[in-house]
């Protein structure tokens, strides 16, 4: 069973920055594309950003493009999300999830059959 532990979320003022981390275990991390997702209260989970298995390809939702940067460390089995210029609308619980093994790209589509979601990390941006 895949175990994902997200961390780094906290309360921050608008315009501030945060760095989220996602550590994976029981997963051949370096073989998988990875993605960040978020879910605000009363809203569906949405894709934020993704990165392919070797970090060479990334993709972002339009709402975060230019403000967020995804990266990974395959030695540490850790995924990161650097979040700058935060806005109140970025307030949500943030989750990570694996994509496919050795895929050339990545996807921010919410995986419909993925069951091993972590607890997430709460990001709250005050105005």
Biotite code that builds the C-alpha atoms (Angstrom):
import biotite.structure as struc

atoms = struc.array([
    struc.Atom([0.000, 0.000, 0.000], chain_id="A", res_id=1, res_name="UNK", atom_name="CA", element="C"),
    struc.Atom([1.374, 3.365, -1.035], chain_id="A", res_id=2, res_name="UNK", atom_name="CA", element="C"),
    struc.Atom([1.930, 5.796, 1.799], chain_id="A", res_id=3, res_name="UNK", atom_name="CA", element="C"),
    struc.Atom([2.049, 9.510, 1.084], chain_id="A", res_id=4, res_name="UNK", atom_name="CA", element="C"),
    struc.Atom([2.787, 12.123, 3.737], chain_id="A", res_id=5, res_name="UNK", atom_name="CA", element="C"),
    struc.Atom([2.231, 15.758, 2.844], chain_id="A", res_id=6, res_name="UNK", atom_name="CA", element="C"),
    struc.Atom([3.624, 18.574, 4.959], chain_id="A", res_id=7, res_name="UNK", atom_name="CA", element="C"),
    struc.Atom([4.507, 22.246, 4.926], chain_id="A", res_id=8, res_name="UNK", atom_name="CA", element="C"),
    struc.Atom([1.094, 23.826, 4.893], chain_id="A", res_id=9, res_name="UNK", atom_name="CA", element="C"),
    struc.Atom([0.242, 26.624, 7.275], chain_id="A", res_id=10, res_name="UNK", atom_name="CA", element="C"),
    struc.Atom([-1.514, 29.969, 7.637], chain_id="A", res_id=11, res_name="UNK", atom_name="CA", element="C"),
    struc.Atom([0.144, 32.664, 5.554], chain_id="A", res_id=12, res_name="UNK", atom_name="CA", element="C"),
    struc.Atom([-0.752, 36.164, 4.419], chain_id="A", res_id=13, res_name="UNK", atom_name="CA", element="C"),
    struc.Atom([-1.595, 36.928, 0.832], chain_id="A", res_id=14, res_name="UNK", atom_name="CA", element="C"),
    struc.Atom([1.569, 37.478, -1.159], chain_id="A", res_id=15, res_name="UNK", atom_name="CA", element="C"),
    struc.Atom([3.534, 35.091, 1.005], chain_id="A", res_id=16, res_name="UNK", atom_name="CA", element="C"),
    struc.Atom([5.290, 31.842, 0.151], chain_id="A", res_id=17, res_name="UNK", atom_name="CA", element="C"),
    struc.Atom([5.215, 28.242, 1.290], chain_id="A", res_id=18, res_name="UNK", atom_name="CA", element="C"),
    struc.Atom([7.041, 25.066, 0.321], chain_id="A", res_id=19, res_name="UNK", atom_name="CA", element="C"),
    struc.Atom([5.067, 21.855, 0.482], chain_id="A", res_id=20, res_name="UNK", atom_name="CA", element="C"),
    struc.Atom([6.650, 18.415, 0.659], chain_id="A", res_id=21, res_name="UNK", atom_name="CA", element="C"),
    struc.Atom([5.289, 14.971, -0.095], chain_id="A", res_id=22, res_name="UNK", atom_name="CA", element="C"),
    struc.Atom([7.245, 11.928, 1.013], chain_id="A", res_id=23, res_name="UNK", atom_name="CA", element="C"),
    struc.Atom([6.345, 8.576, -0.481], chain_id="A", res_id=24, res_name="UNK", atom_name="CA", element="C"),
    struc.Atom([6.967, 5.083, 0.808], chain_id="A", res_id=25, res_name="UNK", atom_name="CA", element="C"),
    struc.Atom([6.078, 1.643, -0.497], chain_id="A", res_id=26, res_name="UNK", atom_name="CA", element="C"),
    struc.Atom([6.367, 3.170, -3.957], chain_id="A", res_id=27, res_name="UNK", atom_name="CA", element="C"),
    struc.Atom([9.114, 2.998, -6.560], chain_id="A", res_id=28, res_name="UNK", atom_name="CA", element="C"),
    struc.Atom([9.039, 6.784, -6.454], chain_id="A", res_id=29, res_name="UNK", atom_name="CA", element="C"),
    struc.Atom([11.683, 7.436, -9.070], chain_id="A", res_id=30, res_name="UNK", atom_name="CA", element="C"),
    struc.Atom([9.706, 5.546, -11.717], chain_id="A", res_id=31, res_name="UNK", atom_name="CA", element="C"),
    struc.Atom([6.463, 7.483, -11.359], chain_id="A", res_id=32, res_name="UNK", atom_name="CA", element="C"),
    struc.Atom([5.252, 10.829, -12.501], chain_id="A", res_id=33, res_name="UNK", atom_name="CA", element="C"),
    struc.Atom([3.831, 12.731, -9.526], chain_id="A", res_id=34, res_name="UNK", atom_name="CA", element="C"),
    struc.Atom([1.240, 15.434, -9.099], chain_id="A", res_id=35, res_name="UNK", atom_name="CA", element="C"),
    struc.Atom([-0.150, 17.876, -6.585], chain_id="A", res_id=36, res_name="UNK", atom_name="CA", element="C"),
    struc.Atom([-3.869, 18.301, -6.093], chain_id="A", res_id=37, res_name="UNK", atom_name="CA", element="C"),
    struc.Atom([-5.958, 20.512, -3.844], chain_id="A", res_id=38, res_name="UNK", atom_name="CA", element="C"),
    struc.Atom([-9.461, 20.577, -2.475], chain_id="A", res_id=39, res_name="UNK", atom_name="CA", element="C"),
    struc.Atom([-11.155, 23.613, -1.027], chain_id="A", res_id=40, res_name="UNK", atom_name="CA", element="C"),
    struc.Atom([-14.208, 23.285, 1.239], chain_id="A", res_id=41, res_name="UNK", atom_name="CA", element="C"),
    struc.Atom([-17.308, 22.556, -0.782], chain_id="A", res_id=42, res_name="UNK", atom_name="CA", element="C"),
    struc.Atom([-15.361, 22.099, -3.998], chain_id="A", res_id=43, res_name="UNK", atom_name="CA", element="C"),
    struc.Atom([-14.098, 19.133, -5.950], chain_id="A", res_id=44, res_name="UNK", atom_name="CA", element="C"),
    struc.Atom([-10.480, 18.081, -5.853], chain_id="A", res_id=45, res_name="UNK", atom_name="CA", element="C"),
    struc.Atom([-8.501, 19.702, -8.664], chain_id="A", res_id=46, res_name="UNK", atom_name="CA", element="C"),
    struc.Atom([-5.103, 19.242, -10.192], chain_id="A", res_id=47, res_name="UNK", atom_name="CA", element="C"),
    struc.Atom([-2.460, 21.859, -9.438], chain_id="A", res_id=48, res_name="UNK", atom_name="CA", element="C"),
    struc.Atom([0.796, 20.666, -10.961], chain_id="A", res_id=49, res_name="UNK", atom_name="CA", element="C"),
    struc.Atom([2.595, 17.546, -12.120], chain_id="A", res_id=50, res_name="UNK", atom_name="CA", element="C"),
    struc.Atom([6.116, 16.392, -12.943], chain_id="A", res_id=51, res_name="UNK", atom_name="CA", element="C"),
    struc.Atom([7.317, 13.420, -14.926], chain_id="A", res_id=52, res_name="UNK", atom_name="CA", element="C"),
    struc.Atom([9.515, 10.679, -13.488], chain_id="A", res_id=53, res_name="UNK", atom_name="CA", element="C"),
    struc.Atom([12.876, 12.388, -14.081], chain_id="A", res_id=54, res_name="UNK", atom_name="CA", element="C"),
    struc.Atom([11.761, 15.959, -13.514], chain_id="A", res_id=55, res_name="UNK", atom_name="CA", element="C"),
    struc.Atom([12.220, 16.943, -17.119], chain_id="A", res_id=56, res_name="UNK", atom_name="CA", element="C"),
    struc.Atom([8.593, 17.790, -17.814], chain_id="A", res_id=57, res_name="UNK", atom_name="CA", element="C"),
    struc.Atom([6.231, 19.790, -15.650], chain_id="A", res_id=58, res_name="UNK", atom_name="CA", element="C"),
    struc.Atom([2.718, 21.102, -16.062], chain_id="A", res_id=59, res_name="UNK", atom_name="CA", element="C"),
    struc.Atom([0.603, 23.592, -14.145], chain_id="A", res_id=60, res_name="UNK", atom_name="CA", element="C"),
    struc.Atom([-3.012, 24.579, -13.828], chain_id="A", res_id=61, res_name="UNK", atom_name="CA", element="C"),
    struc.Atom([-3.612, 28.020, -15.304], chain_id="A", res_id=62, res_name="UNK", atom_name="CA", element="C"),
    struc.Atom([-4.551, 29.353, -11.881], chain_id="A", res_id=63, res_name="UNK", atom_name="CA", element="C"),
    struc.Atom([-1.054, 28.726, -10.471], chain_id="A", res_id=64, res_name="UNK", atom_name="CA", element="C"),
    struc.Atom([1.129, 29.107, -13.540], chain_id="A", res_id=65, res_name="UNK", atom_name="CA", element="C"),
    struc.Atom([3.985, 31.517, -12.901], chain_id="A", res_id=66, res_name="UNK", atom_name="CA", element="C"),
    struc.Atom([3.524, 31.364, -9.123], chain_id="A", res_id=67, res_name="UNK", atom_name="CA", element="C"),
    struc.Atom([4.061, 27.684, -8.225], chain_id="A", res_id=68, res_name="UNK", atom_name="CA", element="C"),
    struc.Atom([7.041, 25.466, -9.027], chain_id="A", res_id=69, res_name="UNK", atom_name="CA", element="C"),
    struc.Atom([7.020, 21.697, -8.726], chain_id="A", res_id=70, res_name="UNK", atom_name="CA", element="C"),
    struc.Atom([10.192, 19.677, -8.235], chain_id="A", res_id=71, res_name="UNK", atom_name="CA", element="C"),
    struc.Atom([11.303, 16.295, -6.982], chain_id="A", res_id=72, res_name="UNK", atom_name="CA", element="C"),
    struc.Atom([14.217, 14.523, -5.339], chain_id="A", res_id=73, res_name="UNK", atom_name="CA", element="C"),
    struc.Atom([14.236, 10.880, -6.376], chain_id="A", res_id=74, res_name="UNK", atom_name="CA", element="C"),
    struc.Atom([16.961, 10.027, -3.860], chain_id="A", res_id=75, res_name="UNK", atom_name="CA", element="C"),
    struc.Atom([14.837, 11.301, -0.987], chain_id="A", res_id=76, res_name="UNK", atom_name="CA", element="C"),
    struc.Atom([11.554, 10.001, -2.467], chain_id="A", res_id=77, res_name="UNK", atom_name="CA", element="C"),
    struc.Atom([10.157, 13.481, -2.014], chain_id="A", res_id=78, res_name="UNK", atom_name="CA", element="C"),
    struc.Atom([8.015, 15.772, -4.117], chain_id="A", res_id=79, res_name="UNK", atom_name="CA", element="C"),
    struc.Atom([7.960, 19.534, -3.557], chain_id="A", res_id=80, res_name="UNK", atom_name="CA", element="C"),
    struc.Atom([5.707, 22.448, -4.413], chain_id="A", res_id=81, res_name="UNK", atom_name="CA", element="C"),
    struc.Atom([7.131, 25.933, -4.035], chain_id="A", res_id=82, res_name="UNK", atom_name="CA", element="C"),
    struc.Atom([4.222, 28.331, -3.772], chain_id="A", res_id=83, res_name="UNK", atom_name="CA", element="C"),
    struc.Atom([4.873, 32.051, -4.211], chain_id="A", res_id=84, res_name="UNK", atom_name="CA", element="C"),
    struc.Atom([2.586, 35.081, -4.413], chain_id="A", res_id=85, res_name="UNK", atom_name="CA", element="C"),
    struc.Atom([-0.109, 33.164, -2.599], chain_id="A", res_id=86, res_name="UNK", atom_name="CA", element="C"),
    struc.Atom([-3.704, 34.292, -2.936], chain_id="A", res_id=87, res_name="UNK", atom_name="CA", element="C"),
    struc.Atom([-6.730, 33.635, -0.713], chain_id="A", res_id=88, res_name="UNK", atom_name="CA", element="C"),
    struc.Atom([-8.146, 31.428, -3.463], chain_id="A", res_id=89, res_name="UNK", atom_name="CA", element="C"),
    struc.Atom([-5.172, 29.085, -2.974], chain_id="A", res_id=90, res_name="UNK", atom_name="CA", element="C"),
    struc.Atom([-6.635, 28.120, 0.391], chain_id="A", res_id=91, res_name="UNK", atom_name="CA", element="C"),
    struc.Atom([-7.232, 24.362, 0.328], chain_id="A", res_id=92, res_name="UNK", atom_name="CA", element="C"),
    struc.Atom([-6.036, 21.000, 1.528], chain_id="A", res_id=93, res_name="UNK", atom_name="CA", element="C"),
    struc.Atom([-3.148, 19.913, -0.673], chain_id="A", res_id=94, res_name="UNK", atom_name="CA", element="C"),
    struc.Atom([-2.448, 16.309, -1.633], chain_id="A", res_id=95, res_name="UNK", atom_name="CA", element="C"),
    struc.Atom([0.028, 14.442, -3.792], chain_id="A", res_id=96, res_name="UNK", atom_name="CA", element="C"),
    struc.Atom([-0.465, 11.306, -5.834], chain_id="A", res_id=97, res_name="UNK", atom_name="CA", element="C"),
    struc.Atom([1.533, 9.204, -8.288], chain_id="A", res_id=98, res_name="UNK", atom_name="CA", element="C"),
    struc.Atom([0.783, 9.022, -11.969], chain_id="A", res_id=99, res_name="UNK", atom_name="CA", element="C"),
    struc.Atom([2.125, 6.351, -14.324], chain_id="A", res_id=100, res_name="UNK", atom_name="CA", element="C"),
    struc.Atom([5.418, 4.557, -14.484], chain_id="A", res_id=101, res_name="UNK", atom_name="CA", element="C"),
    struc.Atom([7.985, 6.078, -16.842], chain_id="A", res_id=102, res_name="UNK", atom_name="CA", element="C"),
    struc.Atom([5.433, 8.100, -18.757], chain_id="A", res_id=103, res_name="UNK", atom_name="CA", element="C"),
    struc.Atom([7.012, 10.742, -20.990], chain_id="A", res_id=104, res_name="UNK", atom_name="CA", element="C"),
    struc.Atom([4.788, 13.476, -19.624], chain_id="A", res_id=105, res_name="UNK", atom_name="CA", element="C"),
    struc.Atom([2.467, 13.866, -16.675], chain_id="A", res_id=106, res_name="UNK", atom_name="CA", element="C"),
    struc.Atom([-1.150, 14.712, -15.939], chain_id="A", res_id=107, res_name="UNK", atom_name="CA", element="C"),
    struc.Atom([-2.981, 16.913, -13.457], chain_id="A", res_id=108, res_name="UNK", atom_name="CA", element="C"),
    struc.Atom([-6.198, 15.022, -14.038], chain_id="A", res_id=109, res_name="UNK", atom_name="CA", element="C"),
    struc.Atom([-7.486, 13.720, -10.720], chain_id="A", res_id=110, res_name="UNK", atom_name="CA", element="C"),
    struc.Atom([-6.961, 9.937, -10.818], chain_id="A", res_id=111, res_name="UNK", atom_name="CA", element="C"),
    struc.Atom([-10.442, 8.451, -10.476], chain_id="A", res_id=112, res_name="UNK", atom_name="CA", element="C"),
    struc.Atom([-9.317, 5.094, -9.105], chain_id="A", res_id=113, res_name="UNK", atom_name="CA", element="C"),
    struc.Atom([-6.558, 6.158, -6.723], chain_id="A", res_id=114, res_name="UNK", atom_name="CA", element="C"),
    struc.Atom([-7.434, 5.147, -3.167], chain_id="A", res_id=115, res_name="UNK", atom_name="CA", element="C"),
    struc.Atom([-4.245, 5.786, -1.205], chain_id="A", res_id=116, res_name="UNK", atom_name="CA", element="C"),
    struc.Atom([-4.587, 9.514, -0.600], chain_id="A", res_id=117, res_name="UNK", atom_name="CA", element="C"),
    struc.Atom([-2.574, 10.872, 2.290], chain_id="A", res_id=118, res_name="UNK", atom_name="CA", element="C"),
    struc.Atom([-3.910, 13.136, 5.020], chain_id="A", res_id=119, res_name="UNK", atom_name="CA", element="C"),
    struc.Atom([-3.008, 16.225, 3.057], chain_id="A", res_id=120, res_name="UNK", atom_name="CA", element="C"),
    struc.Atom([-1.560, 19.480, 4.325], chain_id="A", res_id=121, res_name="UNK", atom_name="CA", element="C"),
    struc.Atom([-3.706, 22.561, 4.932], chain_id="A", res_id=122, res_name="UNK", atom_name="CA", element="C"),
    struc.Atom([-2.780, 25.824, 3.256], chain_id="A", res_id=123, res_name="UNK", atom_name="CA", element="C"),
    struc.Atom([-4.688, 28.870, 4.420], chain_id="A", res_id=124, res_name="UNK", atom_name="CA", element="C"),
    struc.Atom([-4.045, 32.252, 2.831], chain_id="A", res_id=125, res_name="UNK", atom_name="CA", element="C"),
    struc.Atom([-5.451, 35.272, 4.615], chain_id="A", res_id=126, res_name="UNK", atom_name="CA", element="C"),
    struc.Atom([-6.298, 38.476, 2.778], chain_id="A", res_id=127, res_name="UNK", atom_name="CA", element="C"),
])
